[in-house]
Amino acid sequence: MTETDNHDSPDTVEGPSTTLVYNRNTPQRPDTLTILPMSETVLFPELVMPIVLDRKPAIDAAQRAMRADQPVGLLLGDSDGDANNLPHSLHKVGTAANILRYVTGNDGQHHLVCQGIARFRVREFVQDDNGGLAAKVKWIDEPAPEGDKHVDARMTTLRNRALEAIQLMESPSQELANAIQSIESASLLADATAGYLGLKPKEKQRILETIELEPRLELVQSFMDYRLEVMRLSNEINQQTQQRMSEYQRKAMLREQMRSIQRELGEDESVAEEAERLREALDKAHLPEDAAEQTERELKRLERMNESSAEYSMVRTYLELMAELPWDKLSEDAIDIAESRRILDEDHYGLDKIKRRILEHLAVHKLNPDGKAPILCFVGPPGVGKTSLGRSIARAMNREFVRAALGGVHDESEIRGHRRTYVGAMPGSIISQIRRAGTRNPVFMLDEMDKLGASAHGDPASALLEVLDPSQNDSFNDHYLGTPFDLSKVMFIATANVMDTIPGPLRDRMEVIEVPGYTRDEKKQIAKRYLIDRQLEQAGVTRAQCDISDDALDALIAGYTREAGLRNLEREIGAIARYAAVQVAEGKSGPGQIGPDDLHDILGPRRVDDEVALRTGVAGVATGLAWTPAGGDILFVEASRAPGNGKLTITGQLGDVMRESAQAALSLVKARADNLGIDQERLDKSDIHIHVPAGAIKKDGPSAGVALYTALVSLLTERNVRADVAMTGEISLRGQVLPIGGVKEKTLAAHQAGIKTVMLPDRNRRDEDDIPDNVREALDIRYISNVEEAIEIALEAEAAPA
């Protein structure tokens, strides 16, 4: 579009990306000016400056003024005011300007090039004929004093400051310096210095509103002094930065030269050589497709890194791990069932049921190698050989054996690893042990699974769900690896002392195999076959110098240890071996044969006493049987009576379930008082106190119900409980005896304590096969279905003498 006016040369208005050009002959000073609000721009008289218009009213006003060949008034808006509340947010002193050029850019922005004419002050804001913002103004003439030495001195100082500031700019402008040097007018020097040397809009507005020359020069100089000091400091900082960069570059060049020298001497490998070495190792590892893509990306990153950077070592460590993992290495199974049976018998005495289940597991794996075998979990007291069973399985299968101790682990990253974004990141224990095994199908033992913990860092038991699920562990994702790893060929075996603390979903993924405690005969045979020779070898003595007789072993097992496992027994044998080692070291021939009488001098007095006869010598004391994580144990229930009002007191650190059993036993006694020959009135006027000794040990469970009932009946009928009888079973308010668990452990404890008769619930007959033959032969096992049968067996016929 083109329009023509009656000027010496035509004005042109063109479309986007074109320029408007106007020729100006003489500045005009109309009484009313079209106002262009400015947000960041302050223009001074006689200066030329580009301006960007971003609001439509200003654009329309500029175009109208341009076509009318009229100057415009530029007013700075108050930054604290409302930009939409014109004209109240505008300053009252501004600069009238002619529009020299008008450009519409390709980005749609409107650019003006304006030249300042003079200062003006707004007398009144009005609207122009088109509804735009205009103002009636008063023009401000510039003062022109001549011969004022104060003004001349300030001009000289300001000119020097301005020239120094120009030299401190990032790109010094010689044209600007020549222009400042050639200015003779004090007013123009102050305005030019303020306009071209980077003052803030508010500072420029203050200078614009200062009309008198000397105060204006002083104000500009104060602003320039601050600005000049900032520029000096900035320049100093830049020089220091460049100096440090130069020093860094110099050191980098020296390091590169040093590496070149080391390469010539064969003392170092370059980054490229290291990357090539890792690439060859990764190729030999035969990674899956996803892992290969991941490592290739990391290799390319490594090649671009500096060898001295911290991230270089992190990436190299990751790639070395990926190359060392056994992605395709499998141990060749050589399962021979007869040989496996021999190995199990050689490593372990007894445990026939456990060995049979392990042989079944191996046979199924031999016939169907690709089948998803269940995860075995050995549960039993400490020291019964759970971990060594895992080693025997690995021997029988000709596989590597690795073990991860889970006791006290409370961080999920211990299982899944840390993400590599963290400093000191490492893979989890699963991947670490697989790397150590060097094969993708080891026998992997997860030891002490019941002692896992949880914390704010996650629940490691939940992380094990994926590991122990045969349908998921073929793509186990360790956070450190960042790519799936196949664990489906790993034979996982777990161990635990109890199952109560293992979460249900995790327990559901495993086949639980209970490993019971050993009988005295089994302990004796294990000691003769394994423990004595092992401890003598560690002490450096021979059988000729120290040999433990069978009678001494019997006395040692009965009088110095009471446990389900063998650890304390092995410690005591080790003490005897060290006793012999002292004598041999002194030059003697050693103690030779160790008999029962020698144990007191070597180990001290007996530590386990037979308290059954002493404890059951009075009415109100019954012997129960208890199960503990360390095996079975005998439990004494004591009851006493005192005058009162029928109050029941229960002590001995009993749990809620056992307290409820005591309440149920007392209620049952009260309900059957007439049949038992108990005076109801006497019972109502008596306080009953039930105590279970060993008060420092927590006790809980319902299986002491029969013993509690028997102790109360014995107390109230004054009939003693037989000293050689022990009992277990839960009772109901109807007098029924309900089944319990841990039959083998409880009968073993009764046998070891010298008990002759054991009462078990009738519904526990199915567990009789778990009781060792020698224990079953030594004990008189009575199966009872109600409490009447228990009283008939346990209590003596006549009342105890008063």
VOPADO-621529 format. One record per residue (C-alpha): x, y, z; residue in three letters. Coordinates in steps of 0.02 Angstrom, whole numbers. Example, Ala and Ser with C-alpha at 12.3 -4.5 7.8 and 13.67 -1.06 7.14 Angstrom:
BEGIN
       c1       c2       c3   residuo
      615     -225      390       ALA
      684      -53      357       SER
// end
This chain:
BEGIN
       c1       c2       c3   residuo
        0        0        0       MET
       67      174      -45       THR
        4      347        1       GLU
       68      516      -61       THR
       62      683       34       ASP
      110      858      -19       ASN
      290      851       45       HIS
      454      877      -43       ASP
      472      690      -60       SER
      338      558      -43       PRO
      304      463      116       ASP
      290      276       89       THR
      190      148      186       VAL
      225      -32      138       GLU
      169     -204      197       GLY
      260     -325      315       PRO
      449     -323      311       SER
      449     -152      227       THR
      506       19      285       THR
      423      189      303       LEU
      535      336      262       VAL
      495      519      299       TYR
      599      672      260       ASN
      602      801      401       ARG
      646      981      362       ASN
      607     1079      520       THR
      548     1016      690       PRO
      368     1055      729       GLN
      304     1106      902       ARG
      116     1085      907       PRO
       19     1118     1067       ASP
      -56      943     1065       THR
       44      783     1044       LEU
       -8      604     1010       THR
       58      504     1159       ILE
      152      339     1141       LEU
      166      253     1312       PRO
      337      172     1340       MET
      371       31     1462       SER
      562       26     1460       GLU
      619      163     1340       THR
      669      343     1379       VAL
      720      452     1230       LEU
      821      612     1252       PHE
      815      766     1137       PRO
      926      759      981       GLU
      961      573     1004       LEU
      905      438      881       VAL
      841      274      953       MET
      745      119      892       PRO
      580       83      979       ILE
      472      -74      975       VAL
      282      -54      987       LEU
      189     -202     1061       ASP
       13     -134     1091       ARG
     -115      -94      957       LYS
     -166       82     1021       PRO
       16      137     1013       ALA
       37       61      839       ILE
     -119      149      774       ASP
      -65      314      853       ALA
      110      302      777       ALA
       39      267      604       GLN
      -81      415      614       ARG
       56      533      673       ALA
      169      471      535       MET
       38      500      400       ARG
       -4      671      472       ALA
      181      716      476       ASP
      164      759      660       GLN
      284      723      803       PRO
      234      605      944       VAL
      258      617     1131       GLY
      351      476     1219       LEU
      305      454     1402       LEU
      378      321     1518       LEU
      251      219     1616       GLY
      268      198     1803       ASP
      329       21     1840       SER
      228       20     2001       ASP
       69       73     1913       GLY
      -61      -17     1810       ASP
      -11      -25     1626       ALA
     -194      -32     1577       ASN
     -240      120     1680       ASN
     -185      256     1561       LEU
     -146      399     1576       PRO
     -130      392     1766       HIS
       18      272     1759       SER
      122      386     1646       LEU
      254      513     1698       HIS
      215      694     1656       LYS
      383      741     1579       VAL
      431      662     1414       GLY
      516      690     1247       THR
      434      741     1083       ALA
      506      643      936       ALA
      495      631      748       ASN
      472      459      671       ILE
      614      433      548       LEU
      578      254      497       ARG
      437      130      523       TYR
      474      -56      494       VAL
      356     -204      509       THR
      461     -360      533       GLY
      428     -539      477       ASN
      389     -581      659       ASP
      244     -457      658       GLY
      328     -330      773       GLN
      323     -145      733       HIS
      488      -52      744       HIS
      512      136      746       LEU
      668      240      729       VAL
      636      404      819       CYS
      737      564      843       GLN
      707      668      997       GLY
      653      851      973       ILE
      634      927     1145       ALA
      571      898     1320       ARG
      389      933     1361       PHE
      276      932     1512       ARG
       97      869     1505       VAL
      -32     1000     1550       ARG
     -184      893     1516       GLU
     -221      723     1440       PHE
     -353      722     1304       VAL
     -418      611     1165       GLN
     -374      642      985       ASP
     -502      638      844       ASP
     -485      449      828       ASN
     -509      413     1013       GLY
     -324      387     1046       GLY
     -221      458     1189       LEU
     -156      635     1166       ALA
      -98      775     1280       ALA
      -91      962     1283       LYS
       90     1001     1320       VAL
      207     1139     1370       LYS
      373     1136     1279       TRP
      531     1148     1385       ILE
      678     1243     1311       ASP
      855     1187     1351       GLU
      957     1313     1455       PRO
     1118     1370     1371       ALA
     1232     1455     1495       PRO
     1396     1520     1430       GLU
     1558     1539     1525       GLY
     1502     1446     1681       ASP
     1662     1366     1744       LYS
     1569     1245     1858       HIS
     1471     1178     1710       VAL
     1630     1165     1606       ASP
     1719     1069     1744       ALA
     1575      946     1760       ARG
     1571      925     1571       MET
     1756      880     1569       THR
     1735      755     1711       THR
     1580      677     1634       LEU
     1661      664     1462       ARG
     1811      571     1539       ASN
     1695      453     1634       ARG
     1596      419     1475       ALA
     1753      383     1372       LEU
     1817      263     1506       GLU
     1650      175     1510       ALA
     1655      154     1321       ILE
     1827       73     1333       GLN
     1763      -50     1465       LEU
     1621     -109     1354       MET
     1629     -286     1284       GLU
     1635     -210     1109       SER
     1704      -33     1122       PRO
     1631       86      990       SER
     1753      210      919       GLN
     1612      304      832       GLU
     1523      328      998       LEU
     1685      387     1079       ALA
     1713      513      937       ASN
     1534      574      955       ALA
     1553      601     1143       ILE
     1720      686     1115       GLN
     1646      808      989       SER
     1494      864     1091       ILE
     1509     1045     1146       GLU
     1337     1069     1222       SER
     1325     1030     1407       ALA
     1142      983     1389       SER
     1174      865     1244       LEU
     1326      787     1333       LEU
     1222      747     1487       ALA
     1079      675     1382       ASP
     1193      577     1264       ALA
     1290      501     1409       THR
     1128      450     1494       ALA
     1051      385     1334       GLY
     1193      280     1263       TYR
     1286      211     1413       LEU
     1162       86     1485       GLY
     1074      175     1628       LEU
      911      106     1698       LYS
      743      180     1637       PRO
      706      256     1807       LYS
      877      339     1810       GLU
      851      407     1634       LYS
      680      475     1683       GLN
      756      569     1831       ARG
      885      645     1715       ILE
      748      689     1588       LEU
      649      779     1724       GLU
      804      878     1782       THR
      806     1035     1678       ILE
      944     1140     1756       GLU
     1114     1099     1682       LEU
     1228     1087     1835       GLU
     1110      975     1936       PRO
     1082      870     1780       ARG
     1268      849     1750       LEU
     1295      806     1933       GLU
     1155      677     1929       LEU
     1220      596     1770       VAL
     1395      591     1843       GLN
     1334      505     2003       SER
     1245      372     1901       PHE
     1397      353     1788       MET
     1515      334     1936       ASP
     1414      186     2001       TYR
     1397      113     1827       ARG
     1582      136     1794       LEU
     1629       47     1957       GLU
     1515     -100     1909       VAL
     1597     -108     1737       MET
     1771     -105     1814       ARG
     1728     -249     1931       LEU
     1644     -345     1791       SER
     1795     -321     1680       ASN
     1911     -379     1819       GLU
     1803     -534     1847       ILE
     1804     -571     1660       ASN
     1992     -556     1655       GLN
     2010     -675     1803       GLN
     1890     -798     1722       THR
     1985     -793     1558       GLN
     2147     -817     1652       GLN
     2077     -970     1741       ARG
     2009    -1038     1578       MET
     2178    -1014     1498       SER
     2260    -1103     1644       GLU
     2135    -1247     1628       TYR
     2165    -1259     1442       GLN
     2352    -1258     1471       ARG
     2336    -1399     1599       LYS
     2222    -1497     1483       ALA
     2349    -1480     1343       MET
     2489    -1537     1460       LEU
     2385    -1686     1516       ARG
     2355    -1735     1336       GLU
     2540    -1721     1301       GLN
     2578    -1824     1455       MET
     2456    -1958     1398       ARG
     2538    -1959     1228       SER
     2707    -1985     1309       ILE
     2635    -2124     1419       GLN
     2559    -2207     1267       ARG
     2728    -2203     1181       GLU
     2804    -2283     1336       LEU
     2664    -2411     1346       GLY
     2609    -2349     1517       GLU
     2431    -2294     1479       ASP
     2283    -2328     1367       GLU
     2187    -2192     1280       SER
     2000    -2171     1295       VAL
     1978    -2245     1122       ALA
     2082    -2397     1166       GLU
     1986    -2420     1329       GLU
     1820    -2408     1237       ALA
     1879    -2534     1108       GLU
     1933    -2653     1245       ARG
     1764    -2640     1328       LEU
     1674    -2663     1162       ARG
     1769    -2825     1131       GLU
     1727    -2887     1307       ALA
     1543    -2843     1282       LEU
     1541    -2934     1115       ASP
     1609    -3090     1199       LYS
     1475    -3078     1334       ALA
     1336    -3102     1204       HIS
     1217    -2978     1282       LEU
     1030    -2981     1239       PRO
      967    -2852     1116       GLU
      904    -2727     1246       ASP
     1063    -2738     1349       ALA
     1171    -2723     1192       ALA
     1083    -2562     1140       GLU
     1103    -2491     1315       GLN
     1289    -2529     1324       THR
     1318    -2462     1148       GLU
     1245    -2294     1200       ARG
     1355    -2291     1353       GLU
     1508    -2336     1249       LEU
     1478    -2189     1134       LYS
     1463    -2076     1286       ARG
     1626    -2145     1354       LEU
     1718    -2107     1193       GLU
     1668    -1924     1205       ARG
     1721    -1904     1387       MET
     1882    -1842     1461       ASN
     1976    -1976     1553       GLU
     1997    -1866     1707       SER
     1810    -1832     1731       SER
     1716    -1916     1873       ALA
     1579    -1979     1757       GLU
     1708    -2071     1651       TYR
     1749    -2192     1791       SER
     1563    -2217     1829       MET
     1522    -2264     1650       VAL
     1676    -2376     1635       ARG
     1629    -2468     1796       THR
     1454    -2496     1729       TYR
     1516    -2564     1564       LEU
     1641    -2679     1651       GLU
     1499    -2750     1756       LEU
     1392    -2779     1602       MET
     1538    -2869     1518       ALA
     1571    -2979     1671       GLU
     1391    -3035     1699       LEU
     1358    -3214     1639       PRO
     1225    -3172     1510       TRP
     1243    -3338     1419       ASP
     1354    -3442     1536       LYS
     1266    -3593     1611       LEU
     1340    -3731     1719       SER
     1309    -3901     1645       GLU
     1200    -4002     1762       ASP
     1265    -4176     1804       ALA
     1126    -4244     1913       ILE
     1151    -4423     1969       ASP
     1019    -4469     2097       ILE
     1125    -4606     2176       ALA
     1275    -4490     2188       GLU
     1163    -4351     2256       SER
     1098    -4468     2391       ARG
     1277    -4513     2437       ARG
     1327    -4330     2448       ILE
     1178    -4287     2559       LEU
     1215    -4436     2673       ASP
     1398    -4389     2679       GLU
     1363    -4208     2727       ASP
     1215    -4235     2844       HIS
     1163    -4367     2969       TYR
      977    -4400     2988       GLY
      853    -4277     2908       LEU
      781    -4420     2805       ASP
      621    -4327     2760       LYS
      718    -4174     2703       ILE
      838    -4277     2598       LYS
      694    -4367     2515       ARG
      613    -4201     2464       ARG
      779    -4136     2396       ILE
      805    -4294     2293       LEU
      628    -4275     2223       GLU
      670    -4097     2175       HIS
      830    -4151     2087       LEU
      743    -4295     1997       ALA
      608    -4180     1928       VAL
      738    -4056     1871       HIS
      837    -4194     1784       LYS
      685    -4256     1689       LEU
      618    -4082     1649       ASN
      762    -3956     1649       PRO
      654    -3817     1576       ASP
      516    -3836     1704       GLY
      483    -3700     1833       LYS
      534    -3782     1995       ALA
      466    -3718     2161       PRO
      571    -3612     2277       ILE
      622    -3716     2428       LEU
      623    -3633     2598       CYS
      707    -3725     2742       PHE
      630    -3672     2908       VAL
      700    -3729     3074       GLY
      797    -3683     3231       PRO
      973    -3613     3223       PRO
     1115    -3737     3199       GLY
     1018    -3880     3117       VAL
     1111    -3868     2950       GLY
      996    -3765     2837       LYS
     1137    -3671     2751       THR
     1245    -3826     2731       SER
     1098    -3913     2646       LEU
     1107    -3780     2510       GLY
     1292    -3815     2485       ARG
     1257    -4001     2471       SER
     1123    -3969     2340       ILE
     1248    -3867     2238       ALA
     1374    -4010     2250       ARG
     1243    -4136     2196       ALA
     1194    -4031     2044       MET
     1374    -3982     1998       ASN
     1328    -3798     2011       ARG
     1407    -3645     2089       GLU
     1343    -3597     2261       PHE
     1317    -3416     2314       VAL
     1234    -3344     2468       ARG
     1154    -3178     2512       ALA
     1132    -3141     2698       ALA
      967    -3048     2718       LEU
      974    -3026     2906       GLY
      955    -2841     2947       GLY
      929    -2786     2766       VAL
      803    -2643     2769       HIS
      834    -2551     2606       ASP
      751    -2603     2443       GLU
      905    -2549     2346       SER
     1004    -2688     2432       GLU
      900    -2807     2325       ILE
      864    -2703     2170       ARG
     1022    -2595     2168       GLY
     1044    -2406     2160       HIS
     1007    -2299     2010       ARG
     1165    -2242     1923       ARG
     1121    -2058     1948       THR
     1179    -2074     2128       TYR
     1362    -2060     2178       VAL
     1427    -2228     2236       GLY
     1287    -2326     2151       ALA
     1307    -2514     2143       MET
     1202    -2664     2090       PRO
     1095    -2757     2216       GLY
     1147    -2915     2307       SER
     1059    -3026     2180       ILE
     1157    -2963     2030       ILE
     1318    -2947     2131       SER
     1311    -3130     2183       GLN
     1266    -3187     2006       ILE
     1420    -3093     1945       ARG
     1524    -3178     2080       ARG
     1457    -3350     2031       ALA
     1507    -3324     1849       GLY
     1358    -3425     1789       THR
     1175    -3390     1760       ARG
     1112    -3546     1849       ASN
     1195    -3558     2020       PRO
     1115    -3623     2178       VAL
     1071    -3458     2263       PHE
     1036    -3462     2450       MET
      936    -3319     2526       LEU
      986    -3339     2707       ASP
      888    -3279     2860       GLU
      738    -3219     2760       MET
      633    -3198     2917       ASP
      749    -3060     2977       LYS
      716    -2938     2834       LEU
      664    -2765     2890       GLY
      573    -2617     2814       ALA
      613    -2432     2823       SER
      583    -2266     2737       ALA
      696    -2329     2596       HIS
      572    -2465     2547       GLY
      527    -2644     2591       ASP
      657    -2771     2529       PRO
      532    -2913     2556       ALA
      423    -2835     2421       SER
      572    -2825     2304       ALA
      599    -3012     2328       LEU
      425    -3050     2261       LEU
      488    -3030     2083       GLU
      648    -3126     2118       VAL
      557    -3279     2187       LEU
      414    -3286     2063       ASP
      458    -3410     1923       PRO
      337    -3324     1805       SER
      419    -3153     1826       GLN
      604    -3176     1866       ASN
      651    -3206     1684       ASP
      655    -3016     1668       SER
      719    -2956     1836       PHE
      757    -2770     1829       ASN
      902    -2710     1935       ASP
      901    -2520     1948       HIS
     1088    -2510     1918       TYR
     1084    -2614     1759       LEU
      935    -2523     1685       GLY
      895    -2678     1579       THR
      813    -2846     1621       PRO
      916    -2996     1678       PHE
      855    -3175     1667       ASP
      850    -3263     1836       LEU
      737    -3406     1782       SER
      882    -3531     1779       LYS
      939    -3490     1956       VAL
      891    -3617     2089       MET
      838    -3511     2238       PHE
      838    -3586     2412       ILE
      781    -3485     2562       ALA
      810    -3514     2748       THR
      720    -3447     2901       ALA
      702    -3485     3085       ASN
      516    -3442     3091       VAL
      384    -3405     2961       MET
      283    -3281     3063       ASP
      382    -3127     3009       THR
      385    -3171     2823       ILE
      247    -3079     2728       PRO
      107    -3187     2660       GLY
      136    -3151     2474       PRO
      320    -3196     2492       LEU
      280    -3353     2592       ARG
      155    -3404     2460       ASP
      293    -3410     2327       ARG
      395    -3539     2422       MET
      376    -3722     2470       GLU
      410    -3728     2656       VAL
      513    -3878     2717       ILE
      530    -3888     2905       GLU
      701    -3940     2969       VAL
      673    -4004     3148       PRO
      797    -4015     3289       GLY
      906    -4166     3323       TYR
      881    -4302     3453       THR
     1018    -4343     3577       ARG
     1069    -4496     3477       ASP
     1076    -4393     3316       GLU
     1183    -4263     3403       LYS
     1299    -4398     3466       LYS
     1320    -4474     3293       GLN
     1349    -4304     3211       ILE
     1478    -4260     3343       ALA
     1571    -4424     3316       LYS
     1566    -4410     3125       ARG
     1596    -4224     3097       TYR
     1614    -4108     3245       LEU
     1755    -4189     3344       ILE
     1870    -4209     3194       ASP
     1835    -4031     3135       ARG
     1872    -3952     3305       GLN
     2026    -4060     3334       LEU
     2094    -4008     3164       GLU
     2065    -3823     3202       GLN
     2153    -3842     3369       ALA
     2299    -3934     3289       GLY
     2285    -4095     3392       VAL
     2253    -4275     3341       THR
     2134    -4411     3401       ARG
     2279    -4497     3490       ALA
     2311    -4339     3591       GLN
     2128    -4305     3628       CYS
     1980    -4421     3603       ASP
     1806    -4398     3679       ILE
     1725    -4560     3736       SER
     1542    -4604     3702       ASP
     1498    -4583     3886       ASP
     1580    -4411     3889       ALA
     1480    -4362     3734       LEU
     1319    -4418     3819       ASP
     1360    -4317     3974       ALA
     1411    -4168     3868       LEU
     1248    -4169     3770       ILE
     1138    -4196     3923       ALA
     1226    -4084     4048       GLY
     1301    -3940     3951       TYR
     1186    -3905     3803       THR
      999    -3897     3778       ARG
      965    -3842     3600       GLU
      885    -3902     3441       ALA
     1042    -3876     3337       GLY
     1226    -3912     3360       LEU
     1316    -3746     3378       ARG
     1334    -3747     3567       ASN
     1385    -3930     3564       LEU
     1521    -3890     3437       GLU
     1580    -3745     3547       ARG
     1597    -3860     3697       GLU
     1693    -3988     3593       ILE
     1804    -3844     3533       GLY
     1838    -3797     3715       ALA
     1894    -3977     3750       ILE
     2006    -3974     3595       ALA
     2086    -3810     3651       ARG
     2114    -3883     3824       TYR
     2209    -4025     3742       ALA
     2304    -3901     3631       ALA
     2371    -3810     3785       VAL
     2439    -3971     3856       GLN
     2519    -4023     3692       VAL
     2596    -3850     3672       ALA
     2673    -3868     3845       GLU
     2761    -4027     3788       GLY
     2642    -4153     3863       LYS
     2564    -4297     3767       SER
     2389    -4226     3791       GLY
     2242    -4281     3896       PRO
     2212    -4436     3788       GLY
     2041    -4513     3820       GLN
     1912    -4388     3890       ILE
     1785    -4469     4007       GLY
     1628    -4400     4092       PRO
     1724    -4361     4251       ASP
     1846    -4250     4156       ASP
     1711    -4131     4095       LEU
     1696    -4040     4261       HIS
     1880    -3993     4261       ASP
     1877    -3938     4078       ILE
     1706    -3856     4058       LEU
     1652    -3822     4237       GLY
     1493    -3883     4323       PRO
     1340    -3946     4230       ARG
     1234    -3807     4155       ARG
     1073    -3905     4127       VAL
      984    -3980     4278       ASP
      835    -4099     4288       ASP
      707    -3994     4383       GLU
      553    -4101     4348       VAL
      547    -4196     4513       ALA
      581    -4037     4615       LEU
      453    -3931     4526       ARG
      310    -4057     4532       THR
      331    -4108     4713       GLY
      184    -4001     4769       VAL
        5    -3983     4712       ALA
      -31    -3851     4582       GLY
      124    -3877     4473       VAL
      108    -3955     4299       ALA
      236    -3985     4162       THR
      193    -3920     3989       GLY
      283    -3928     3824       LEU
      327    -3774     3721       ALA
      395    -3737     3549       TRP
      530    -3604     3525       THR
      632    -3546     3374       PRO
      777    -3642     3451       ALA
      675    -3803     3465       GLY
      562    -3879     3596       GLY
      569    -3847     3783       ASP
      479    -3896     3943       ILE
      367    -3766     4024       LEU
      313    -3768     4207       PHE
      143    -3698     4258       VAL
      125    -3653     4441       GLU
      -40    -3610     4527       ALA
      -72    -3551     4705       SER
     -225    -3503     4805       ARG
     -255    -3370     4939       ALA
     -413    -3306     5027       PRO
     -501    -3177     4922       GLY
     -650    -3147     4810       ASN
     -616    -3251     4654       GLY
     -484    -3139     4574       LYS
     -365    -3216     4444       LEU
     -184    -3153     4432       THR
      -72    -3208     4288       ILE
      116    -3176     4286       THR
      270    -3236     4191       GLY
      269    -3116     4041       GLN
      131    -3208     3950       LEU
       56    -3153     3786       GLY
     -128    -3115     3756       ASP
     -166    -3288     3686       VAL
      -90    -3377     3836       MET
     -183    -3263     3957       ARG
     -345    -3306     3869       GLU
     -302    -3491     3887       SER
     -281    -3465     4076       ALA
     -450    -3378     4085       GLN
     -530    -3520     3987       ALA
     -449    -3651     4100       ALA
     -515    -3567     4258       LEU
     -690    -3550     4184       SER
     -687    -3734     4139       LEU
     -633    -3780     4316       VAL
     -775    -3676     4390       LYS
     -901    -3756     4271       ALA
     -845    -3932     4321       ARG
     -812    -3900     4506       ALA
     -945    -4021     4566       ASP
     -883    -4164     4456       ASN
     -703    -4131     4515       LEU
     -751    -4129     4699       GLY
     -707    -3944     4721       ILE
     -804    -3841     4848       ASP
     -887    -3702     4746       GLN
     -898    -3584     4895       GLU
     -715    -3609     4934       ARG
     -673    -3574     4752       LEU
     -774    -3412     4750       ASP
     -684    -3351     4908       LYS
     -509    -3386     4842       SER
     -391    -3282     4736       ASP
     -299    -3386     4607       ILE
     -121    -3342     4551       HIS
      -49    -3428     4396       ILE
      137    -3405     4362       HIS
      247    -3475     4224       VAL
      431    -3466     4278       PRO
      573    -3393     4174       ALA
      484    -3225     4183       GLY
      617    -3139     4076       ALA
      563    -3241     3925       ILE
      406    -3196     3829       LYS
      282    -3338     3809       LYS
      126    -3352     3705       ASP
       15    -3477     3616       GLY
     -137    -3585     3657       PRO
      -50    -3754     3677       SER
      -24    -3734     3865       ALA
     -212    -3749     3896       GLY
     -206    -3929     3958       VAL
      -60    -3890     4075       ALA
     -151    -3736     4145       LEU
     -310    -3837     4176       TYR
     -213    -3980     4256       THR
     -118    -3861     4371       ALA
     -281    -3779     4430       LEU
     -366    -3945     4461       VAL
     -212    -4008     4554       SER
     -212    -3852     4663       LEU
     -397    -3855     4707       LEU
     -409    -4044     4734       THR
     -238    -4049     4821       GLU
     -183    -4195     4712       ARG
       -3    -4191     4648       ASN
       39    -4201     4463       VAL
      146    -4351     4418       ARG
      328    -4299     4405       ALA
      359    -4397     4246       ASP
      211    -4330     4146       VAL
      214    -4183     4023       ALA
       69    -4121     3920       MET
       21    -4006     3778       THR
     -141    -3959     3693       GLY
     -266    -3817     3674       GLU
     -430    -3829     3770       ILE
     -604    -3766     3732       SER
     -742    -3716     3855       LEU
     -827    -3882     3816       ARG
     -675    -3974     3883       GLY
     -611    -4034     3715       GLN
     -424    -4046     3681       VAL
     -379    -3966     3515       LEU
     -226    -4003     3405       PRO
      -61    -3908     3415       ILE
       99    -3890     3313       GLY
      281    -3934     3341       GLY
      248    -4112     3397       VAL
      423    -4174     3356       LYS
      511    -4031     3444       GLU
      402    -4047     3600       LYS
      424    -4235     3615       THR
      612    -4215     3592       LEU
      613    -4087     3733       ALA
      515    -4206     3846       ALA
      634    -4349     3807       HIS
      787    -4244     3844       GLN
      711    -4182     4009       ALA
      683    -4359     4073       GLY
      495    -4362     4049       ILE
      418    -4537     4036       LYS
      239    -4500     3984       THR
      182    -4369     3860       VAL
        1    -4320     3828       MET
      -41    -4260     3653       LEU
     -208    -4210     3573       PRO
     -293    -4356     3488       ASP
     -301    -4258     3325       ARG
     -110    -4253     3323       ASN
      -96    -4440     3290       ARG
      -56    -4394     3110       ARG
      108    -4317     3169       ASP
      171    -4476     3253       GLU
      279    -4520     3103       ASP
      379    -4360     3131       ASP
      436    -4421     3302       ILE
      603    -4513     3293       PRO
      591    -4699     3323       ASP
      703    -4701     3477       ASN
      603    -4559     3556       VAL
      438    -4645     3516       ARG
      502    -4805     3597       GLU
      567    -4715     3752       ALA
      408    -4614     3785       LEU
      235    -4672     3836       ASP
      132    -4563     3719       ILE
      -51    -4544     3771       ARG
     -176    -4465     3652       TYR
     -318    -4372     3737       ILE
     -476    -4294     3668       SER
     -545    -4209     3825       ASN
     -484    -4138     3990       VAL
     -557    -4282     4092       GLU
     -433    -4400     4010       GLU
     -291    -4277     4049       ALA
     -338    -4270     4234       ILE
     -351    -4458     4245       GLU
     -175    -4481     4173       ILE
      -85    -4334     4255       ALA
     -148    -4328     4435       LEU
     -104    -4450     4571       GLU
     -250    -4549     4642       ALA
     -244    -4481     4820       GLU
     -236    -4305     4883       ALA
      -69    -4242     4941       ALA
      -44    -4243     5129       PRO
      -76    -4076     5212       ALA
// end
